[in-house]
Amino acid sequence: MERLKKNLILALGLGVAVYLTLAIVSGLDELRAALAGFDYRLIPAILGLVAFSYVVRFVRWAYYLRLLKVQMPLAQNAAIFAAGLSMTISPGKLGEVLKSVFIKDVTGAPVARTAPAVVAERATDGTGMVIWGLLGALAFDFGPWVLLAFLAITVAGIAMLRSKGLSLLAERMLERLPLLNKLAPHVGTFHGASNELLATWSLAVGTAISFVCWGLEILAVYLCSVGVGAQIPFLMVVFIFAVSSLAGALFFTPGGIGVAEAGMAGMFVTVAGLSRGPAVALTFIIRLATLWFAALVGIAGLFVVRRVVGEPMERAADRAVVSADAGPEVRDDREL
């Protein structure tokens, strides 16, 4: 848990630095006025939509576990899923492998078997968001090349994960490395699960669920724009949110912090025509509702997991944070 706390403090520190910089650039008086004018009566609807999107995401998670034939009580599964949201602030959200570590403590299922479910979540998050971004691009005359490029990267990544040849190559390479050779026997398990979850039908189902999830979150984001009094067309809001979110994921900063905020604030000014104060205020509110609210729910989930999983939770959290910091391939063989 100490490592998890340090990870959270690091993300908070980075967030404060980014938000302070944006606040100064926007002009503190203009920003203060924009925040004061926000319609706070919309907060329940905004957070309700975001929370409901997490419920739909849990349906996708449960679907993936069912495909992997991993069974566990609904309450424990829901608590573990909620706890995984605490790692929303990890680079690319890959720290959510925490869920796989918890599942191992509960069911004994190897991390190598369930970690591909986290990878599949991230892949379908990408494909679902790209579809929304392409719809949002209809608000403009230029071609949606940035979104198509991200889609190409996602498709290439999925193809690599499903490649038997690359799996065998990775296994042979790991066998020759003194510190990582213990991981080699688990590569086949990881590849088999990835191949199953990223097959055509399961990928389509995951993308469809992701499209619904993002739709709920995008409605919340649009209500944020309504709350600050910005008269921005819905499709324009969709495009700005999609591009900035994908950029944050692509640059692999913790929670996309810095990249996503700069992208949103910049496009709200240059594309939507807002002045700097309202643009930065809207960015702050969106990130509070979509990033930091998720982290808060995740922290609450960790306390619930402490009750339903027990003492191994702290050990699991520390292992997951180590994995997120070192990369998905660097894990002790006992975790697998």
N, C-alpha and C positions, 0 to 999 in steps of 0.2 A: 504493500500500500504506500510505502514511502516514495517509491519510484513513481507511482501514479500521481501522488501529490505534487512531486517535483515537476512532472509533465504538465499538470494542470497549471501550476504557478508559472511555468515557462510560457504557456499559451496565453495566460492572462497578462503577463508582462508584455508579450509581443502585441497583444490586442490593445493594451493601454497605449503603447508607443505609437501604433498605427492610428488609433482613434484620436489621440492628442495631436498628431501631425495633421490629420485631415481637418480637425477642428480649427487649428491655427490658420491653415491655408484658406479655409472657407470664410473666416472672419467670425470671431466668437459672438459678437452681438447678433449677427445675422443668423447664426446657428441657434443661439438661445431663443430668438424670436420664432424660428421655425419649429423648434421642439415645443415651445409654449403653446403654439397654435394647433398642435396635433389633437385630433379628436380621440381622446382616450376611451370613449365609449365603445370604440371598435376593438379594443384589446381582447375581450372575451371571444369574439368571433375569430380574430386572427389566431390566437393561441389554440382555440378549439379546432380550427382547420388543420393547423400544424400537428396537433396531438392526434387527430384522426388519421393523418397521413402516416404516423408511426404505427397505428393499429393496422393499416393496410400493409405496411412494410413487414409487420410481424406475420401476416398471412403468407407473404412471399417466403419469409424465413422458415415458417412451419412447413411450407410446400417443399422446400429444398431438403429439409431434414427427413421428410417422408420419402422423398426419392432416394435418399441415402440409407433408408431403413433404420434411422435412429429414433427411438421412441423414449419419451419422458413425459412426466405429468405436465399438464397445461400450465399450472401455476408456476412451476419451476422454469419451464421454457420461457414464459412471458417475463419472469423476473430476470432471467439471464439475458434475454433480448434487450430489455430496458437498460440493464447494466452496461451492455455493449455501447449504448449511446454516449456513455461517458468518454468514449474514445473517438467521438466525432471530431475532436480537436487534434487527433493524430494525423500525420501526413497521409493524404489519400484515404483516410478513415480505416487504413489497414490494421490499426491497433484493435479493431473490433474482432480480431482473432481471439481476443479475450473471451468471447462467447464460446469458442471451441475449447479453450482451456477449462472453462467452467463445466462444459458438457462432459469432458473427460473425467472430471472429479465426481460428477453425478452418475454417469452411465458407464464409464470406462471406455467409451468410443475414442479411438486414437485421434489426436489433433489433425494428423495428416488426412484422416477420413472426412472430418467436418470443416476444416479450414477452407476447402474449395467453395463451401457455401458462402463464406464471406467474400471470396473473390467473385463469385457469381453475382452477389448483391452489387458489388462495385461495377461490374461489367454492365449489368442491366440498368443500374442507375445512369450510366453513361448513355446507353442506347435510348432509354426513355427520355432523358433530358434533351438529347440531340433531336428527337422527333418534335418535342415542344419548341426547341430553338428554330427548327426548320419552319414550323408553323408561324413563329414570331417573325421570321425573315420575310413573310408575306407583306409586312408593313413597310418594306423598303424596296427600292428598285435594284439595289446591287445584289450580286449572287451570294449565297450563304456559304462562302468558301471555308471560313473558319470552322463552321459546324461540320461540314463535310470532311475536313481534315481530321477533326477529332473523331468522327465516326470511323474513318479509315484506320486510325491508330487503335481504336477499340476493337475493330474487326480483326486487325492483325494480331493484337494481343490474345484474343479468343482463339484464333487459329494456332498460335504458338502453344497455348495451354493444352489444346486438343491433339497436338502433334505427337504421335508415338515415337517418331524418330528423335525429336528434340528431348523427349522424356528419357529415352535410352542414353542419349548423349550426356544429359545432365547427370544421370546415374553413374555413368562411367567416369565422368570428371570428378564427381564427389568421392568416388572410391579411391582416387589417387591423392586426395587432399587429407593430410594427417588430422586436422581439427574437424573436418566436416564429413569424414568417411562413414561415421555412424548414421548419417542422414540418408545414405544411399538406399538402404532397403525400404525406405518409406516413400521414395519418389514414385514408385509404381502405384502405391495406394492413392497418393495425391493426384496423379494423372488420371487414374480410373474414375475417381470421384469428379474431377473437373470435366472429364469427357462426358460424363453422364449429365451433369448439371448444365453444361453449355451445349448440349445437343440441340438440334433445330427446334423441336417442340418445346422443351423446357426453357430454352432461351426466349422463344416467342411468348410463353406464358409469363416468364419473369419480366420481360420488357413491357408487356401489357399491364401488369400490376404496377411496375415502376411508372408507367405513363399516368396511371390514376393517382399514385402517390404524389408525383410532381405536380399534377393538376391541382390537387388540394393545396399544396404549398404555394403554388403560383397564385391561386385565388387569395391566399393570405397576404402574399406580397402585393397584389393589386390593391387590397384593402389598406395596406400600409400607405400606398401612394395616395389613395383617397383621403386617408387620415391627415396627411400633411397638406391637403388641398391642391395637389398636383393633378392637373388635367392631362394625364398621359394615356393615350390609347392602350387598350388591353394588350394587343399583340406587340406593341413596342415594349411594354413592361416585361412580357414573356421573353422577348429577344435579349433584352439587357440582363435579366436575371440568369437566363440560360448561358449566355456567353461568359459572363463574369464567374459563374459557378464552375463551369467547365475549365476556365482558365485557372481558377484556384486549385482544382484537382490536378490539372496538368503540370503545374509548377511545383506540386508536392510540398507546399508549406503546411504547417500544422493547421488543420481546419480551413486551409486556403486563405488564412489570415494575411492581410496585406495585399495580395493579388486580387482577391474577390472584391475587397472594399474599394481599392483604387479603380478597378474596372467599373464597378457600379457607379461610384461617384462621378467618374470621368464621363461615362456614357449618359448619365442623367443630365449632365451639363451640355455635352456636345451633341448628343442625339435627341434627347427629350426637350432640351432648351430651358432647363431649370437654372436658376441662379445657384451659386455655390452653397449658400446656407441651407436652403431646402434640399438640395441634392445630397449633401453630407448628412443632414438630419434623417432623410429617407433611408440612406444607406445604413446608418446606425440602427434604426428601428428594424429594418429588414434582417440585419445580422443578429440582433438580439432575439428576434422571433424565430429565426431558422437555424442559427448555430448555437448560441448560448443557451437557449431554451432546451435544446436537445441535450447539451452537456449537463444542465441542471437535472433533467429527467434521468439521465444516466447515473448521476451521483446518487440520486434517491434510489435508483435501481440497485446500486451496489450495496446499500444498506439492507435492502430487501433480500438480496442474494446472501448476505451474511446470515440471515435467519433461515433461509430455505436450503442453502448449500452447506453452511457451517464454516469451520475454521479454515478449510483449504482455500476459501475465497481470497484471503490476503496473499497467500503464496501464488495463486493463479494470477492475480492482478499484477504482481511483480514480474512474473514470467512473461505475461503478455506485453507489458511495457518494454521489457528488455527486447522482445522480439520485434516490436514496432520500431525501436530505436536502431537496432542492428540490421533490420531487413528481414523479410519473411523467410529467407533461407537459413538464417543463423538461429538455431534453436537446439537446446539440449535434447539428446535422443530420448530422455525419460519423458519428455512432454509429448512424444509422438506415439 
